[in-house]
Amino acid sequence: MFKKILIANRGEIACRVAETARRLGVLTVAVYSDADAQAQHVRACDEAVHIGGNAAKDSYLQWQRILDAARATGAQAVHPGYGFLSENEAFARACAEAGVVFIGPPASAIAAMGSKSAAKSLMEQAGVPLVPGYHGDNNEPAFLQAQAERIGFPVLIKASAGGGGRGMRRVDKAEDFLAALASCQREAKASFGDDHVLVERYVTKPRHIEIQVFGDTQGDCVYLFERDCSVQRRHQKVLEEAPAPGMSEVRRAEMGAAAVAAAKAVGYVGAGTVEFIAEEVGDGDLRFYFMEMNTRLQVEHPVTEAITGHDLVEWQLRVASGEPLPAKQDDLKIHGHAIEARICAENPDANFLPATGTLQVLRWPAHVGFRRNADAERFHEPATVRVDAGVREGDAISPFYDSMVAKLIVWGADRAQALARLDSALRDTHIVGLHTNVAFLRRVVASRSFATADLDTALIERERPVLFDAPGLPLPVAAAGVMAQALAAETALESADPWSRRDGWRIHGGARRRFDLELGKTHHVATMERLHDGALRLGLGGEFWPFSAQALGHDRYDVTLGRERHTLAVYLRGERVAVFGAHGSLELQEFDPIAHAGDAAGTGGRLTAPMPGKVIAFLAKAGDVVEAGQPLAVMEAMKMEHTITAPRAGTVAELMYAVGDQVAEGGELLRLSE
């Protein structure tokens, strides 16, 4: 086993690798950018080396600096995590040449599977079924358009060197193909340095099922069963689970054997994932097609760990140090069911627009880390709730890296129990300070399609009416939380002097306190009345309810509103207050009449950036007449492209930036005249 390794990554995966290394007695070295100088992964490691500026291209993609750091600190091996350099053939080869072990597959395997086109050709030779499409080298736009028309719409354009949904577009009509192709190629070039794409038939109700494989240096290879990653938005995974619902033992064995054959065909070593597109063909059976191989550890590896009892990072370290696989195929069994939810800084109701900001409040459900299975003959029940995070309260989510905040993983004896535990864990996850997808995830988990395992990659669109713009905590309940917090604050300021009490008692009549609250752009007036007998009453919108509240400590309150009783968590930060309850959450703001008057005056013809990012393209020029909803600009933030559309019809009066410029959130991109 190694004595010291360098972790060439950041965030939760760097913390995750450091956790296993610490348990095994292996020292760790972190690397960090300017933006990550105080990051959690830096503190999680024994040493840390600064490698460059904020952007990934100036730091985490600078593999020569990372190799220099490994040599300077005496690290014997480099763990690349996922993303960044994890599937970089040149980096893997440079590590080998420098005498530093790359904790991953050999460069030749990365090269063979790193190109989707080349990998598909290899699988075709091996007899693995492929989705009909064009996987060749000719990337002339007119030629690809002709190929798409030959295949038949809808088609899927995919970056050949890509992953994570970047450089991928579904195209339904021939007239939209060239614009989608250009966007794919821009995004692929920016993310992977390669704009080569392939075109495939779009499977109309596809399930995304992947097989976890593991090979060692002795030539052995096993599969650790499958994960269903069908629930996606913008071609990026949202929820992942293992095993795949409805998977028969026959099909599982067939897909596992195909995945192992694919790995052995390229001399694979370490952790890898063979991804398949599957479609139902009647009687619940599945037909599957090879999609790609990810030559690294996957984001969703914890669900495999949960159902097998094995620590895959430990396997990586042991295999990379020359040891044989810790288990044989016959030793591996499935126990229970696990689901992972990716918690991201984004606004689902605004087309999953990435969010930046400070984690003013970060509260996780009660959890412990995973438990490993040291004995292949016995399964030790894992933690029912696990959180993999690389941030802590007070940290900032910046625009320089992807939007994932953490991963929430639950285990249950069966899928029904895992679903119940996931909903409970999401309910107890409280994040304040920026938009997140936590409430959205709860709605997905509760949706008919997910609850009944009617899974495919269009699930989110199919369930759109119940997933988006859904009501959160009822406003009267949220107002009760605001008042409970206010009462507790007043009580804390009271002294033993009866004349200084703040309970609102009056000799004649009651007392009323007014709360001016803003939800969205709507002004609400709530009142808390203390009647002459001391009872409290909450008023809102002309309705009144008996009200009482008791502080439970740690921002929690026992609130009674009318005949309903609620346990609420209330967090006051500046002029904003966030209230969390069993049925959802709501964030309110103290109403500001001056700001409201400014809103009423309107913003005229200004069009502003919804998030910090870089201008990739302007799709209109000064003097152009545009219609409402017409695309006007394309921005890049958190590794994804985002199209800005016209809020109304008008004429482009002026462009305020040039292509390539960085724009702060709220920066004026262009002006429209009537």
For each residue, the residues with C-beta under 8 A, 3 or more apart:
1: 24 25 26 317 318 321 323
2: 5 26 76 77 101 317 320 321
3: 26 27 76
4: 26 27 28 29 46 73 74 75 76
5: 2 17 21 26 27 28 29 75 76 77 78 79 103 317
6: 28 29 30 31 66 69 70 73 75 77 78 79
7: 14 17 18 28 29 30 31 41 45 78 79 81
8: 31 60 63 66 78 79 80 81 84 85
9: 13 14 17 41 60 79 80 81 82 83 84 86
10: 13 14 31 32 33 36 39 41 60 81 390 401
11: 14 15 39 40 41 390 391 401 404
12: 15 16 388 389 390 391 404 406 407
13: 9 10 16 17 81 82 83 297 299 388 390
14: 7 9 10 11 17 18 30 41 44 45 81 390
15: 11 12 18 19 40 41 44 388 389 390
16: 12 13 19 20 313 388
17: 5 7 9 13 14 20 21 28 79 81 313
18: 7 14 15 21 22 28 30 41 44 45
19: 15 16 22 23 44 369
20: 16 17 23 24 311 313 314 317
21: 5 17 18 24 26 27 28 313 317
22: 18 19 25 26 28
23: 19 20 314
24: 1 20 21 314 317
25: 1 22
26: 1 2 3 4 5 21 22 317
27: 3 4 5 21 46 47
28: 4 5 6 7 17 18 21 22 44 45 46 47
29: 4 5 6 7 45 46 47 48 49 69 70 73 75
30: 6 7 14 18 41 42 44 45 47 48 49
31: 6 7 8 10 48 49 50 51 59 60 65 66 69
32: 10 36 37 39 41 42 48 49 50 51 59
33: 10 36 37 50 51 52 53 54 55 56 58 59 60 400
34: 37 50 52 53 54 59
35: 39 54 398 400 401
36: 10 32 33 39 41 42
37: 32 33 34 42 50
38: 42 395
39: 10 11 32 35 36 42 43 390 391 395
40: 11 15 43 44 389 390 391 392 395
41: 7 9 10 11 14 15 18 30 32 36 44 45 390
42: 30 32 36 37 38 39 45 48
43: 39 40
44: 14 15 18 19 28 30 40 41
45: 7 14 18 28 29 30 41 42 48
46: 4 27 28 29
47: 27 28 29 30 73
48: 29 30 31 32 42 45
49: 29 30 31 32 69 72 73
50: 31 32 33 34 37
51: 31 32 33 59 60 62 65 66 69
52: 33 34 58 59 62 65
53: 33 34 58 59
54: 33 34 35 58 59 398 400
55: 33 58 59 400
56: 33 59 60 61 84 400 401
57: 61 62
58: 33 52 53 54 55 61 62
59: 31 32 33 34 51 52 53 54 55 56 62 65
60: 8 9 10 31 33 51 56 84 85
61: 56 57 58 84 85
62: 51 52 57 58 59 65 66
63: 8 66 67 85 88 90 91 94
64: 67 68 94
65: 31 51 52 59 62 68 69
66: 6 8 31 51 62 63 69 70 78 85 91
67: 63 64 70 71 78 94 95 98 100
68: 64 65 71 72
69: 6 29 31 49 51 65 66 72 73 75
70: 6 29 66 67 73 75 78 98 100
71: 67 68 74 75 98 100
72: 49 68 69
73: 4 6 29 47 49 69 70
74: 4 71
75: 4 5 6 29 69 70 71 78 100
76: 2 3 4 5 100 101
77: 2 5 6 100 101 102 103 317 320 321
78: 5 6 7 8 66 67 70 75 95 100 101 102 103
79: 5 6 7 8 9 17 103 313 316 317
80: 8 9 84 85 86 88 91 102 103 104 296
81: 7 8 9 10 13 14 17 84 86 296 297
82: 9 13 86 296 297 298 299
83: 9 13 86 164 402
84: 8 9 56 60 61 80 81 88
85: 8 60 61 63 66 80 88 91
86: 9 80 81 82 83 104 295 296 297
87: 110 114 163 294 295 296
88: 63 80 84 85 91 92 110
89: 92 93 107 110 111 114
90: 63 93 94 107
91: 63 66 80 85 88 94 95 102
92: 88 89 95 96 102 104 105 106 107 110
93: 89 90 96 97 107
94: 63 64 67 90 91 97 98
95: 67 78 91 92 98 100 101 102
96: 92 93 99 100 102 106 107
97: 93 94
98: 67 70 71 94 95
99: 96
100: 67 70 71 75 76 77 78 95 96
101: 2 76 77 78 95 320 321
102: 77 78 80 91 92 95 96 107 320
103: 5 77 78 79 80 270 316 317 320
104: 80 86 92 110 269 270 271 295 296 316 320
105: 92 109 110 215 266 268 269 270 272 295
106: 92 96 109 110 267 269
107: 89 90 92 93 96 102 110 111
108: 111 112 266 267
109: 105 106 112 113 266 267 268 269 272 295
110: 87 88 89 92 104 105 106 107 113 114 295
111: 89 107 108 114 115
112: 108 109 118 119 122 265 266
113: 109 110 118 119 122 266 272 292 293 294 295
114: 87 89 110 111 118 119 161 295
115: 111 118 119 160 161 196
116: 119 120 135 158 159 160 161 162 198 292
117: 120 121 135 136 137 160 196 198
118: 112 113 114 115 121 122
119: 112 113 114 115 116 122 123 290 292 293
120: 116 117 123 124 130 135 198 290
121: 117 118 124 125 135
122: 112 113 118 119 125 126 262 265 266
123: 119 120 126 128 130 262 290
124: 120 121 127 128 130
125: 121 122
126: 122 123 261 262 265
127: 124
128: 123 124 258 261 262 290
129: 287 288 289 290
130: 120 123 124 133 135 289 290
131: 200 201 203 277 289 291
132: 151 200 201
133: 130 147 151 155 198 199 200 201
134: 144 147 150 151 198 199 200
135: 116 117 120 121 130 198
136: 117 198
137: 117 196
138: 143 144
139: 143 144 185 195 196 197
140: 143 144
141: 144 145 178 181 182
142: 145 146
143: 138 139 140 146 147
144: 134 138 139 140 141 147 148 157 177 181 197 199
145: 141 142 148 149 174 177 178 181
146: 142 143 149 150
147: 133 134 143 144 150 151 199
148: 144 145 151 153 155 171 174 177 199
149: 145 146 152 153 174
150: 134 146 147
151: 132 133 134 147 148 155 199 200 201
152: 149 155 201
153: 148 149 171 172 173 174 202
154: 170 171 172 201 202 204
155: 133 148 151 152 170 171 177 199 200 201 202
156: 168 169 170 171 199 200 201 202
157: 144 167 168 169 171 177 180 181 184 197 198 199
158: 116 162 167 168 184 197 198 199 200
159: 116 162 166 167 168 184 185 187 188 191 192 194 195 196 197
160: 115 116 117 188 194 196 197 198
161: 114 115 116 188 192 193 194 196
162: 116 158 159 166 167 168 188 191 192
163: 87 166 292 294
164: 83 236 402 639
165: 168 232 234 235 236
166: 159 162 163 187 188 191 192 639 640
167: 157 158 159 162 184 185 187 188 191 192 197
168: 156 157 158 159 162 165 184 235
169: 156 157 180 181 183 184
170: 154 155 156 202
171: 148 153 154 155 156 157 176 177 180
172: 153 154 176
173: 153 176 177
174: 145 148 149 153 177
175:
176: 171 172 173 179 180
177: 144 145 148 155 157 171 173 174 180 181
178: 141 145 181 182
179: 176 182 183
180: 157 169 171 176 177 183 184
181: 141 144 145 157 169 177 178 184 185 197
182: 141 178 179 185 186
183: 169 179 180 186 187 634 641
184: 157 158 159 167 168 169 180 181 187 188 197
185: 139 159 167 181 182 188 189 195 197
186: 182 183 189 190 195 616 617 634 641
187: 159 166 167 183 184 190 191 636 640 641
188: 159 160 161 162 166 167 184 185 191 192 194 195 196 197
189: 185 186 192 193 194 195
190: 186 187 616 636 639
191: 159 162 166 167 187 188 639
192: 159 161 162 166 167 188 189
193: 161 189
194: 159 160 161 188 189
195: 139 159 185 186 188 189
196: 115 117 137 139 159 160 161 188
197: 139 144 157 158 159 160 167 181 184 185 188
198: 116 117 120 133 134 135 136 157 158 160
199: 133 134 144 147 148 151 155 156 157 158
200: 131 132 133 134 151 155 156 158
201: 131 132 133 151 152 154 155 156
202: 153 154 155 156 170 206
203: 131 206 277 279 289
204: 154 279
205: 279 280 456 458
206: 202 203 230 277 278 279 456 457
207: 228 230 244 277 278 279 280 286 455 456 457
208: 228 229 230 232 237 275 276 277 278 291 457
209: 226 227 228 229 230 244 247 255 275 276 277 278 286 288
210: 226 227 229 273 274 275 276 294 298
211: 223 225 226 255 256 258 259 273 274 276
212: 223 224 225 226 227 271 272 273 298 301 304 312
213: 221 222 223 224 259 260 262 263 268 271 272 273 274
214: 221 222 223 224 270 271 272 312 315 319 325
215: 105 219 220 221 263 264 267 268 269 270 272 319 325
216: 219 220 221 269 319 323 324 325
217: 269 319 322
218: 324 325
219: 215 216 264
220: 215 216 324 325 328
221: 213 214 215 216 260 263 264 268
222: 213 214 260 325 327 328 329 332
223: 211 212 213 214 256 257 259 260 329
224: 212 213 214 304 308 310 312 332
225: 211 212 242 243 252 256 304 307 308 332 334
226: 209 210 211 212 242 243 244 247 252 255 256
227: 209 210 212 240 241 242 243 244 298 300 303 304
228: 207 208 209 240 241 242 243 244 245 247 455
229: 208 209 210 232 237 239 240 300
230: 206 207 208 209 455 456 457 459
231: 237 238 239 240 444 450 455 457 459 460
232: 165 208 229 235 236 237 238 457 460
233: 236 238 348 352 460
234: 165 352 640
235: 165 168 232 457
236: 164 165 232 233
237: 208 229 231 232 240 299 300 342
238: 231 232 233 341 342 437 441 444 460
239: 229 231 339 340 341 342 441 444 445 450
240: 227 228 229 231 237 299 300 303 339 340 342
241: 227 228 244 245 303 337 338 339 340 415 418
242: 225 226 227 228 303 304 306 307 334 337 338
243: 225 226 227 228 247 252 307 334 337
244: 207 209 226 227 228 241 247
245: 228 241 415 453 455
246: 284 286 453
247: 209 226 228 243 244 251 252 286
248: 251 252 284 285
249: 252 253
250: 253 254
251: 247 248 254 255 285 286 288
252: 225 226 243 247 248 249 255 256
253: 249 250 256 257
254: 250 251 257 258
255: 209 211 226 251 252 258 259 276 288
256: 211 223 225 226 252 253 259 260
257: 223 253 254 260 261
258: 128 211 254 255 261 262 274 288 290
259: 211 213 223 255 256 262 263 274
260: 213 221 222 223 256 257 263 264
261: 126 128 257 258 264 265
262: 122 123 126 128 213 258 259 265 266 274 290 293
263: 213 215 221 259 260 266 268 272 274 293
264: 215 219 221 260 261 267 268
265: 112 122 126 261 262
266: 105 108 109 112 113 122 262 263
267: 106 108 109 215 264
268: 105 109 213 215 221 263 264 272 295
269: 104 105 106 109 215 216 217 319 320
270: 103 104 105 214 215 316 319 320
271: 104 212 213 214 296 297 298 301 312 315 316
272: 105 109 113 212 213 214 215 263 268 293 294 295 296
273: 210 211 212 213 293 294 296 298
274: 210 211 213 258 259 262 263 290 293
275: 208 209 210 290 291 292 293 294
276: 208 209 210 211 255 288 289 290 291
277: 131 203 206 207 208 209 288 289 291
278: 206 207 208 209 286 287 288 289
279: 203 204 205 206 207 286 287
280: 205 207 284 285 286 287
281: 285 286 287
282: 285
283:
284: 246 248 280
285: 248 251 280 281 282
286: 207 209 246 247 251 278 279 280 281
287: 129 278 279 280 281
288: 129 209 251 255 258 276 277 278
289: 129 130 131 203 276 277 278
290: 119 120 123 128 129 130 258 262 274 275 276
291: 131 208 275 276 277
292: 113 116 119 163 275
293: 113 119 262 263 272 273 274 275
294: 87 113 163 210 272 273 275 298
295: 86 87 104 105 109 110 113 114 268 272
296: 80 81 82 86 87 104 271 272 273
297: 13 81 82 86 271 301 312 313 316
298: 82 210 212 227 271 273 294 301
299: 13 82 237 240 342 404 407
300: 227 229 237 240 303 304 340 407
301: 212 271 297 298 304 305 312
302: 305 306 338 340 370 386 388 407 409
303: 227 240 241 242 300 306 307 338 339 340 409
304: 212 224 225 227 242 300 301 307 308 310 312 338
305: 301 302 308 309 310 311 312 370 382
306: 242 302 303 336 338 370 382 386 409 411
307: 225 242 243 303 304 334 335 336 337 338 411
308: 224 225 304 305 332 333 334 335 373
309: 305 335 371 372 373 379 380 382
310: 224 304 305 314 315 326 327 332 372 373
311: 20 305 314 315 370 372
312: 212 214 224 271 297 301 304 305 315 316
313: 16 17 20 21 79 297 316 317
314: 20 23 24 310 311 317 318 326 372
315: 214 271 310 311 312 318 319 325 326
316: 79 103 104 270 271 297 312 313 319 320
317: 1 2 5 20 21 24 26 77 79 103 313 314 320 321
318: 1 314 315 321 323 326
319: 214 215 216 217 269 270 315 316 322 323 324 325
320: 2 77 101 102 103 104 269 270 316 317
321: 1 2 77 101 317 318
322: 217 319
323: 1 216 318 319 326
324: 216 218 220 319
325: 214 215 216 218 220 222 315 319 328
326: 310 314 315 318 323 376
327: 222 310 331 332 376
328: 220 222 325 331 332
329: 222 223 332
330:
331: 327 328 376
332: 222 224 225 308 310 327 328 329 376
333: 308 379
334: 225 242 243 307 308
335: 307 308 309 379 381
336: 306 307 381 411 412 413 414 418
337: 241 242 243 307 411 412 413 414 415 417 418
338: 241 242 302 303 304 306 307 382 409 410 411 412 418
339: 239 240 241 303 409 410 418 419 422
340: 239 240 241 300 302 303 407 408 409
341: 238 239 407 408 409 422 426 441 445
342: 237 238 239 240 299 404 407 437
343: 404 405 406 407 408 429 431 436 437 438 441
344: 352 354 403 404 405 436 437
345: 354 355 356 357 397 403 404 405 434 435 436
346: 352 353 354 355 403 435 436 437
347: 350 352 353 355 435
348: 233 352 437 440 467 468
349: 468 469
350: 347 353 435 610
351: 642
352: 233 234 344 346 347 348 437
353: 346 347 350 435 610 611 642
354: 344 345 346 399 403 611 637 638 640 642
355: 345 346 347 397 403 434 435 436 611
356: 345 396 397 398 399 434 611 612 665
357: 345 396 397 433 434
358: 394 395 396 397 433 434
359: 362 391 392 393 394 395 396 397 405 431 432 433 434
360: 393 394 432 433 571 573
361: 393 430 431 432 433 571 573 578
362: 359 391 392 393 395 430 431
363: 428 429 430 431 569
364: 367 387 389 406 408 428 429
365: 385 387 408 424 425 427 428 429
366: 385 428
367: 364 383 385 386 387 425
368: 371 383 385 386
369: 19 383 386
370: 302 305 306 311 382 383 386
371: 309 368 380 381 382 383
372: 309 310 311 314 380
373: 308 309 310 376 378 379 380
374: 380
375: 378 380
376: 326 327 331 332 373
377:
378: 373 375
379: 309 333 335 373
380: 309 371 372 373 374 375
381: 335 336 371 411
382: 305 306 309 338 370 371 386 411
383: 367 368 369 370 371 386 411
384: 410 411 412 421
385: 365 366 367 368 408 409 410 421 425
386: 302 306 367 368 369 370 382 383 408 409 410 411
387: 364 365 367 406 407 408 409
388: 12 13 15 16 302 406 407 409
389: 12 15 40 364 392 405 406 407
390: 10 11 12 13 14 15 39 40 41 406
391: 11 12 39 40 359 362 395 397 405 406
392: 40 359 362 389 395
393: 359 360 361 362
394: 358 359 360
395: 38 39 40 358 359 362 391 392
396: 356 357 358 359
397: 345 355 356 357 358 359 391 403 405 434
398: 35 54 356 401
399: 354 356 611 612 613 637 638
400: 33 35 54 55 56
401: 10 11 35 56 398 638 639
402: 83 164 638 639
403: 344 345 346 354 355 397 638
404: 11 12 299 342 343 344 345 407
405: 343 344 345 359 389 391 397 431 436
406: 12 343 364 387 388 389 390 391
407: 12 299 300 302 340 341 342 343 387 388 389 404
408: 340 341 343 364 365 385 386 387 422 425 426 429
409: 302 303 306 338 339 340 341 385 386 387 388
410: 338 339 384 385 386 418 421 422 425
411: 306 307 336 337 338 381 382 383 384 386 418 421
412: 336 337 338 384 415 416 417 418 419 420 421
413: 336 337 417
414: 336 337 417 418
415: 241 245 337 412 418 419 453
416: 412 419 420
417: 337 412 413 414 420 421
418: 241 336 337 338 339 410 411 412 414 415 421 422
419: 339 412 415 416 422 423 445 451
420: 412 416 417 423 424
421: 384 385 410 411 412 417 418 424 425
422: 339 341 408 410 418 419 425 426 445
423: 419 420 426 427 442 445 446
424: 365 420 421 427 428
425: 365 367 385 408 410 421 422 428 429
426: 341 408 422 423 429 438 441 442 445
427: 365 423 424 442 580 582
428: 363 364 365 366 424 425
429: 343 363 364 365 408 425 426 438
430: 361 362 363 569 571 578 580 585
431: 343 359 361 362 363 405 434 436 438
432: 359 360 361 571 573 576 578 587
433: 357 358 359 360 361 573
434: 345 355 356 357 358 359 397 431
435: 345 346 347 350 353 355
436: 343 344 345 346 355 405 431 439
437: 238 342 343 344 346 348 352 440 441
438: 343 426 429 431 441 442 585
439: 436 442 443 470 472 584 585
440: 348 437 443 444 467 468
441: 238 239 341 343 426 437 438 444 445
442: 423 426 427 438 439 445 446 584
443: 439 440 446 447 466 467 470
444: 231 238 239 440 441 447 450 459 460 463 467
445: 239 341 419 422 423 426 441 442 450 451
446: 423 442 443 450 451
447: 443 444 450 451 459 463 466 467
448: 451 452 454 463
449: 452 454 455 459 462 463
450: 231 239 444 445 446 447 453 454 455 459 463
451: 419 445 446 447 448
452: 448 449
453: 245 246 415 450
454: 448 449 450 459
455: 207 228 230 231 245 449 450 459
456: 205 206 207 230 459
457: 206 207 208 230 231 232 235
458: 205 461 462
459: 230 231 444 447 449 450 454 455 456 462 463
460: 231 232 233 238 444 463 464 467
461: 458 464
462: 449 458 459
463: 444 447 448 449 450 459 460 466 467
464: 460 461 467 468
465: 468
466: 443 447 463 470
467: 348 440 443 444 447 460 463 464 470
468: 348 349 440 464 465
469: 349
470: 439 443 466 467
471: 474 584
472: 439 478 584 585 586
473: 477 478 579 580 581 583 584 585 586
474: 471 477 478 583
475: 478 479 519 524 540 586
476: 479 480 538 540 543 545 561
477: 473 474 480 481 559 561 564 566 568 579 581
478: 472 473 474 475 481 482 579 586 588
479: 475 476 482 483 515 517 524 526 538 540 588
480: 476 477 483 484 538 547 549 559 561 566 568
481: 477 478 484 485 557 559 566 568 570 577 579 581
482: 478 479 485 486 515 517 526 570 577 579 588
483: 479 480 486 487 515 526 528 538 547 549
484: 480 481 487 488 549 551 557 559 568 570
485: 481 482 488 489 555 557 570 572 577
486: 482 483 489 490 513 515 528
487: 483 484 490 491 528 549 551
488: 484 485 491 492 549 551 557
489: 485 486 492 493
490: 486 487 493 494 502 503
491: 487 488 494 502 551
492: 488 489
493: 489 490 502
494: 490 491 500 501 502
495: 500
496:
497: 500 501
498: 501
499:
500: 494 495 497
501: 494 497 498 505
502: 490 491 493 494
503: 490 530 534
504: 510 511 513 530
505: 501 511 530 534
506: 509 510 511 532
507:
508:
509: 506 532
510: 504 506 529 530 531 532
511: 504 505 506 529 530
512: 527 528 529 530
513: 486 504 527 528 529
514: 525 526 527
515: 479 482 483 486 525 526 527 528
516: 523 524 525 590 591
517: 479 482 523 524 525 526 588 589 590 591
518: 521 522 523 524 588 589 590 591 592 596
519: 475 522 524 586 588 589
520:
521: 518 596 599
522: 518 519
523: 516 517 518 591 596
524: 475 479 516 517 518 519 540 541 591
525: 514 515 516 517 540
526: 479 482 483 514 515 517 538 539 540
527: 512 513 514 515 538 539 540
528: 483 486 487 512 513 515 536 537 538 539 547
529: 510 511 512 513 536 537 538 539 544
530: 503 504 505 510 511 512 534 535 536
531: 510 534 535 536 537
532: 506 509 510
533:
534: 503 505 530 531
535: 530 531 546
536: 528 529 530 531 546 547 548 549
537: 528 529 531 544 545 546 547
538: 476 479 480 483 526 527 528 529 544 545 547 561
539: 526 527 528 529 542 543 544
540: 475 476 479 524 525 526 527 543
541: 524
542: 539
543: 476 539 540
544: 529 537 538 539
545: 476 537 538 561 562
546: 535 536 537 560 561 562
547: 480 483 528 536 537 538 559 560 561
548: 536 559 560
549: 480 483 484 487 488 536 557 558 559 560
550: 557 558 559
551: 484 487 488 491 556 557
552: 556 557 558 567
553: 556
554:
555: 485 569 570 571
556: 551 552 553 567 568 569 570
557: 481 484 485 488 549 550 551 552 567 568 569 570
558: 549 550 552 565 566 567
559: 477 480 481 484 547 548 549 550 565 566 567 568
560: 546 547 548 549 564 565 566
561: 476 477 480 538 545 546 547 564 565 566
562: 545 546
563:
564: 477 560 561
565: 558 559 560 561
566: 477 480 481 558 559 560 561 581 582
567: 552 556 557 558 559 581 582
568: 477 480 481 484 556 557 559 579 580 581
569: 363 430 555 556 557 579 580 581
570: 481 482 484 485 555 556 557 577 578 579 580
571: 360 361 430 432 555 577 578 580
572: 485 576 577
573: 360 361 432 433 576 577 578
574:
575: 589 590 592
576: 432 572 573 587 588 589 590
577: 481 482 485 570 571 572 573 587 588 589 590
578: 361 430 432 570 571 573 585 586 587 588
579: 473 477 478 481 482 568 569 570 585 586 587 588
580: 427 430 473 568 569 570 571 584 585
581: 473 477 481 566 567 568 569 584 585
582: 427 566 567
583: 473 474
584: 439 442 471 472 473 580 581
585: 430 438 439 472 473 578 579 580 581
586: 472 473 475 478 519 578 579
587: 432 576 577 578 579
588: 478 479 482 517 518 519 576 577 578 579
589: 517 518 519 575 576 577 592
590: 516 517 518 575 576 577
591: 516 517 518 523 524 596
592: 518 575 589 595 596
593: 596 597
594: 597 598
595: 592 598 599
596: 518 521 523 591 592 593 599 600
597: 593 594 600 601
598: 594 595 601
599: 521 595 596 602
600: 596 597
601: 597 598
602: 599
603: 606 608
604: 671
605: 650 653 671 672 673 674
606: 603 668 671 672
607: 632 633 644 646 647 668 669 670 671 672
608: 603 666 667 668 669
609: 612 613 635 644 663 664 665 666 667 669
610: 350 353 642 644 665
611: 353 354 355 356 399 635 637 642 665
612: 356 399 609 637 662 663 664 665
613: 399 609 635 636 637 638 642 662 663
614: 635 636 637 660 661 662 663
615: 618 633 634 635 657 658 659 660 661 663 669
616: 186 190 634 635 636 641 659
617: 186 633 634 659
618: 615 621 632 633 655 659 670
619: 630 631 632 633 634
620: 624 626 630 632 652 670
621: 618 624 652 655
622: 652 653 654 655
623: 651 652
624: 620 621 651 652
625: 649 650 651
626: 620 630 632 646 649 650 651 652 672
627: 630 646 649
628: 646 647 648 649
629: 645 646
630: 619 620 626 627 645 646
631: 619 634 643 644 645
632: 607 618 619 620 626 644 645 646 652 669 670
633: 607 615 617 618 619 643 644 669 670
634: 183 186 615 616 617 619 631 641 642 643 644
635: 609 611 613 614 615 616 641 642 644 663
636: 187 190 613 614 616 639 640 641 642
637: 354 399 611 612 613 614 640 642
638: 354 399 401 402 403 613
639: 164 166 190 191 401 402 636
640: 166 187 234 354 636 637
641: 183 186 187 616 634 635 636
642: 351 353 354 610 611 613 634 635 636 637
643: 631 633 634
644: 607 609 610 631 632 633 634 635 669
645: 629 630 631 632
646: 607 626 627 628 629 630 632 649 650 672
647: 607 628
648: 628 672
649: 625 626 627 628 646
650: 605 625 626 646 672 673 674
651: 623 624 625 626 672 673 674
652: 620 621 622 623 624 626 632 655 670 671 672
653: 605 622 670 671 672 673
654: 622 670 671
655: 618 621 622 652 658 669 670
656: 667 668 669 670 671
657: 615 661 663 667 669
658: 615 655 661
659: 615 616 617 618
660: 614 615
661: 614 615 657 658
662: 612 613 614
663: 609 612 613 614 615 635 657 667 669
664: 609 612 667
665: 356 609 610 611 612
666: 608 609
667: 608 609 656 657 663 664
668: 606 607 608 656 671
669: 607 608 609 615 632 633 644 655 656 657 663
670: 607 618 620 632 633 652 653 654 655 656
671: 604 605 606 607 652 653 654 656 668
672: 605 606 607 626 646 648 650 651 652 653
673: 605 650 651 653
674: 605 650 651
